[in-house]
Each structure stands twice: as C-alpha cells, then as structure tokens.
Amino acid sequence: SKAGIVLRGIELGIDFAQTVSCYQADEAGLACGQCDACRLRRRGFSDAGIDDPTRYRSDVIGKK
C-alpha cells in the first residue's frame, strides 16, 4: 500500500520533501496536486498518519 511505502520510507530516513511522484511536476518541483500520482501520494501520507511535505500547485483536498 502507499501508506506502507511511506512508513517504510520514514523507517529508512527518506526525506520525502526531496521526492516527487507527480506526472506533471513543474521545473521548480511543484507537484500538480490533481493527477492520479498526486492523489495516491496524498492518500498514502494521510493513511499513514504522516504530514505530506510535498509542495503542490493545486489544493484539491483543502490542504497544501
């Protein structure tokens, strides 16, 4: 699950602020916030109970 990936990444010390999953990220590394990858990423962090450090251009779920 995406939550499992997030939790495993935390265990391994991954800095998720330095990662991007977005299909349409811009040159500055901002994720679109609307594509399937962004939605799955947000859900994974939410389900894991971890704050999502991703910088999104679009706030589609009420949280940037």
C-alpha positions as CSV (number, residue, x, y, z in Angstrom):
1,S,0.0,0.0,0.0
2,K,1.1,3.6,-0.4
3,A,0.8,4.1,3.4
4,G,3.2,1.1,3.8
5,I,5.6,2.7,1.4
6,V,5.5,6.0,3.3
7,L,6.0,4.2,6.7
8,R,8.9,2.2,5.3
9,G,10.5,5.3,3.8
10,I,10.3,7.0,7.2
11,E,12.0,4.0,8.8
12,L,14.8,4.3,6.2
13,G,15.2,8.0,6.8
14,I,13.9,9.1,3.4
15,D,13.3,12.9,3.1
16,F,10.0,12.8,1.2
17,A,10.3,16.6,0.7
18,Q,13.0,15.8,-1.8
19,T,10.8,13.4,-3.8
20,V,8.2,14.0,-6.4
21,S,5.6,11.5,-7.7
22,C,3.7,13.9,-9.9
23,Y,3.2,13.1,-13.6
24,Q,3.2,16.9,-14.3
25,A,5.6,18.5,-11.9
26,D,7.0,21.8,-13.0
27,E,10.7,22.8,-13.3
28,A,10.6,24.0,-9.7
29,G,9.5,20.6,-8.5
30,L,6.0,21.7,-7.6
31,A,3.5,18.8,-8.0
32,C,0.2,19.5,-9.8
33,G,-1.9,18.1,-6.9
34,Q,-4.5,16.8,-9.4
35,C,-3.1,13.8,-11.2
36,D,-3.5,10.2,-10.1
37,A,0.0,10.1,-8.7
38,C,-0.6,13.2,-6.6
39,R,-3.9,11.8,-5.3
40,L,-2.4,8.5,-4.4
41,R,0.6,10.1,-2.7
42,R,-1.6,12.4,-0.6
43,R,-3.8,9.4,0.4
44,G,-0.7,7.4,1.3
45,F,0.6,10.1,3.7
46,S,-2.9,10.6,5.1
47,D,-3.5,6.9,5.7
48,A,-0.1,6.6,7.3
49,G,-0.9,9.5,9.6
50,I,2.2,11.4,8.4
51,D,2.1,15.0,7.2
52,D,2.7,15.2,3.5
53,P,5.7,17.5,2.8
54,T,5.0,17.7,-0.9
55,R,4.7,21.2,-2.4
56,Y,1.6,21.3,-4.6
57,R,0.5,23.9,-7.1
58,S,-3.2,23.0,-6.7
59,D,-5.0,22.4,-3.4
60,V,-7.7,19.9,-4.4
61,I,-8.4,18.5,-1.0
62,G,-8.2,21.5,1.3
63,K,-4.5,21.0,2.3
64,K,-1.4,22.3,0.8
